[in-house]
Amino acid sequence: MSKSKPNIAKSIGQKIIVILGGFIAAYGLEAVLIPNNVSDGGVTGISIVISQTTPLTLGMLIALLNIPFVYLGYKQIGKSFAINSVIGIASLAIGTSLMHHVPTIIEGDALLITVVGGIILGIGMGLALRNGGALDGIDMLAVLLARKLPFGTSDLILFLNFFVFIIVSFVFGFKGALLSAIAYYIASKVIIIVEEGLSGSKTYKIITSEPNEMVETIRDRLGRSATFNTVYGAYSNQEFREITCVINRMEESKIKAIIREVDPKAFVTVYEVVEVSGGTFQKRNIH
């Protein structure tokens, strides 16, 4: 009972921060970017374009267009990620509606608009991702496509957004599309800082007293395979089984929770991965 209370408190705390991230991102859009004809990338960017050309509100479009991507997140990453993403996307949608008439804090200076807007947007999105959620569905689509195509997730995100910014150019013009791409690039870098370098893939090496349970739990709840290596303690010469598992950035909070649950005393090292291709870096559905 005492063990479940901290987990519940942490889960609630994560959801509160995801909500905060959604409202911060909404402020960046409504107070900086959109009034200056600058868009975001991904599903939010498409929603902005449609809201500018139809009577539909931005908040409504963000909520509706992200529904299929939330389902992809549920299938690919899990229930908790999908729930946190629904909370984050709902917060972004509500935030854009509530802040639609807030004063514009920067006007005229294109460079300042893209920098400040990108930073605010990146902080909001980074907070959501760091706490096990997402504010935009394009990352989830990229994860799914990466399973079928010989390209990395980050490459596919850039590729998908290339088409988004082409669509943006029809409404905001070439200059607006270019500024949107710059703002999105700045936001992506801020996300990395907020997440402490959680972009791309990471390798987890885990030495635990419960190797079989750890691997089974990772496979069942994360959909990831893993490999075993036999290692020896330099001082004790005791034999251990080391688990190696490669994950993407949206799965890190979940694998940390799994490790804490199965073996809180596990020895864990984490490595940045520049690129992953081929081999067995495939993810199966967990539902």
N, C-alpha and C positions, 0 to 999 in steps of 0.2 A: 504493500500500500504506500509506504514512504517513498519507494523508488518511482512509483507512477506519478506522484505529485510533482516532482521536479520536471518530469517529461511533459506533463500537461502545462505547467507554467511556462516552460520553454516554447512549447508549440504556440501558446497564446501570444507570447512575446514576439515570436517570428511573424505571426499573422498581423500583429499591430505594426511592425516595421514594414511589412509588405504593403499595408494600407498607406503608411506614411510615404513610402516610395512612390506609390501610385499618385498621390496628391502632389508630391514634389514634381514628378514628371508632367502632370497636368498643368502646373503653374508655369513650367518652362515652355510648354506649348502655347498656352493662352496669353501669357504676359510678355513673351519674347519672340517666339518663332512665327506663329501663325499671323499676328498683326503685321509682320514685316514680309509677308509672302514667302516664308521659309517653312518647309515641311519636315517631317520625320521620315524615316525609312520604314520598311516592313508593313504590317497590316495597318498600323496607325497612319502611315503615310498615305496609303490607299484610302483610308477613312477620311482623312483631311481633304483629299482631292474630291471625293464624292460629296462631302458636306459643303464644299465650295460651289458645286454645280447643281445641287438638288436641295429640296426643302428639308431633307433629313438632317438631324443634329449629329454632331461629331460623337457625342457620348453614346448615342444609340448605335451608330455604325461601328464604333470600337467594340461594343458588347456583342453585336450580331456577327460581325465578320470573324471574330476570334473563336466562336463556338467550335467549329470543326478542328481548329488547332489545339484547343484545350483537350478535345477527345484524343488527338494524337499524343499529347503529353501524358494523358492517363494510360494509354497503351504502351508508350515507350519508356516512361520514367516512373510512373506509379501514382497511386491515389493521392498521397499527401502533396506531391508536386502539383497535380491537377487542381486540388482544392485551393492551395495557396495561389495558383495562377488565376483561378476564378476570382478570388478575393482581390488580387492585384489588378486584374483587368477591369473588374467592377469599380474599384477605387479610381482608376484612371478615367473610366467613362463618366462616373459621377463627378469627379474633380473637374473635368473639362466643361461639364454642364454648369457647375456652380461658379466656376471662374471665368465663364465666357465673357463677362463684362468687366473684368479686373483691368486696372490701368496698365497700359504698356510701359514697361520700365526702361526700354531702350528703343530709340528710333533713329533711322538715318545711317548710322555707321555699320556697314555690312560686316566688317571684320568683328566688331564687338558683338554684334547680334549673334553671329555663328558661334563665337567662343563662349559667350555667357549662356546662350540657349543650349549649346551642346553640353556644357558642364552641368547645368541644372538637370537636363534630361538624363545624362549619364549617372548622376548621383541617384536619381529616383529609380532608374532601371537596375543599377548596381545593388542598391539596397534590397530590391525584390529578389534578384537572383541569388544574392548572398544568403538569403533566408528561405531558400527553397521554393521560390515562385518565379513567375515571369510576367511582364507587362505586354508582351507582343508575341504573336504566334509564329512568326517567321523562323525563329530559332528551332521550334519543334518540327516544322516542316523540313528544315535543313537536316536535322538529325535523322528523320525518316528517309529522305532522299540519299543521304550518305550510305545507307545500308544497301541501296540498289545501284549506286553509281560509283565509279572509281575516283571520287573526289572527297576531300575532307569537309567537315561541317563548316568551318570558317570560310572556305572557298565558296561553298554553296550559298552561304548567307550574303556574301559580297555579290555573287552572281544574281541572286534573286532581287537584291536591292537595286542592282543596275537597271532592271526593268521597272522597278517602282519609281526610280528617279526620272526615267523616260516619261512615264505617265504624269509625274509631277510637272514636267516641263510644259505639258499642254495647258496647264492651268496657271502656273506661276511663271512661265517663261523659262528660257535657258538660264538666265541669271538666278532665278529662284531655285531651279533644280540644282545648279552648281553649289549655291549656298547651302541647300538642304543636304547635299552629299558631304560637304565640309563639316556641317554641324553634326551629322550622323557619325562621321569619322571621329570627331572630337568626343562625342558621347561614348563611342565604343572604347576609346582609350581611358576615359574616366571610369567606365564600368570595370575595366581591368584593375584600376587602382582601388576602387571601392571593394571589389571582390578579392583583393590581394593576389592578383595574378591568376584568376580562375578561368581565364579564357582557354579555348582549345581543349587539349586532352592532358591528363595527368596519369602518371603511374604510381600506384600505391603498392608498397612492399610491406607486408604485415607478418610479424613473427608473433605467434599466439600459442597458448596452451590448448586451444580448441580449434585446430586447423580445419577439420572436416565440417564442423558446425558452421564455422565462419564462411567457408566456400559455399556450402549449401544455402546459407542465408543470403549471401550476395547473389547467388544464382536465382533464388526464388523471388527475392524482393527487389532486385535491381536489374535482373535479366542479363547479367554479365557473367562470362566465364572467367576462369582464373587458372594459373599454373602453380605447381609446387616446385620448390627447390629445397634440397637438403643443405642446411648450413650448420656450422659448429661454433660454439662459444670459444673465443680465443683463450680465456682463462680457465673455464671449467671443462672445456672440450665436450660439452654436452651437445647432443644432436637435437636440432630443431627443424621444423618444416616452415619454410618461408613462402608466403602467398604473394603472387604478383598479379595485379589486376589493373587494366587500363580503362579509364572512365572519361566521359566528357564533363565540361564545366558545370552543367546543370544537375549532375548526379553527386557532386562532392558532399553536399550537406547530408544527403541520404546515406552515403557509405560511411561517413563519420558517425552517424547515429547507429548504424549497424555494428560498427566496431565497438562503440561504447556499450552497446547492449549485450553483445556476445562475450566480449572480453575487455573490460575497462583497462586492464593492465597490459594489453597488447603493445608491442614495440612497433611503431609505424614510421616509415620514411616515405616522403612524397617527392616526386620528380616532375618537373615540367617536361612536356613532350612537344617537340617541334612539329612532328607530322606522324600520322598513323595511316597506313595503307595496306590492303591485302591481309593475308594471314587469317587469324580467327577473331579479329576485332569486329565482331558482329554482335548485335543485341537482339535477343528474342523478345517477343511480347510476354508481359508478365501477368496478363489477364486474359 
